[in-house]
Structure formats: C-alpha cells, structure tokens
Amino acid sequence: MFAVVKTGGKQYKVAEGDVIQVEKLAGEANASITLGEVLMLCDGDKVTNGAPFVKGASIAAEIVAQKRSAKLIIFKKKRRQNYRRKKNHRQDFTVLKITGISAAK
C-alpha cells in the first residue's frame, strides 16, 4: 500500500516504513504527527483518487530529526561595474519516518 501526500507545497509518494525529507514542520524529534492532505491511495488493485484530497485518509509519521541542508552560495556579478554580492543559504527540513497509512472508513 502506498499514498501520495502533499506537504510543504510538494508531493511525495510514501509507503509504510519510508524515510523522507520534507519542508520544515513544527515538532521535536520522536514526536508523532499526522499528514491529512492525501491526494491518492493505492492498495493493490484498488486506487482511490481525491478531489482534491481523499476524505478520511491520513498518514501517520514520526519526526526523526530537524536538520539543515548543505550551504548554498548565491553569487551575483555585473561585469565591468565593480558589482559583486555573495550570500549563503541553508534550508531547514524535517526527516519523517512513515509509521502508518489509514484509508477512509
């Protein structure tokens, strides 16, 4: 059984036991959360599509860690104008372990 879930403006295909990185969610490590925006469920041959979300379906997950990505360097330059700007960026993200998928009852 797998599902397609939307969180942080992105979509993820998840199955029970998967570990995924999503945009930062509130919560501490080892906390349980529920993702309610399920777009599609697939259980063998039975496929349920949402319009836009599957009613009553949810994904149970556990927060493994709150981390930051590797440093990204932003460099701007305009030639012959003595214009140079250098900035850095590190995006926050959350590591989730999918513990269960519940379908609509």
Secondary structure as UniProt FT lines:
FT   STRAND          2..7
FT   TURN            8..9
FT   STRAND          10..15
FT   TURN            16..17
FT   STRAND          19..23
FT   TURN            29..30
FT   STRAND          32..35
FT   STRAND          38..43
FT   TURN            44..45
FT   STRAND          46..49
FT   TURN            55..56
FT   STRAND          58..68
FT   STRAND          72..78
FT   TURN            79..82
FT   STRAND          83..89
FT   STRAND          92..102
//
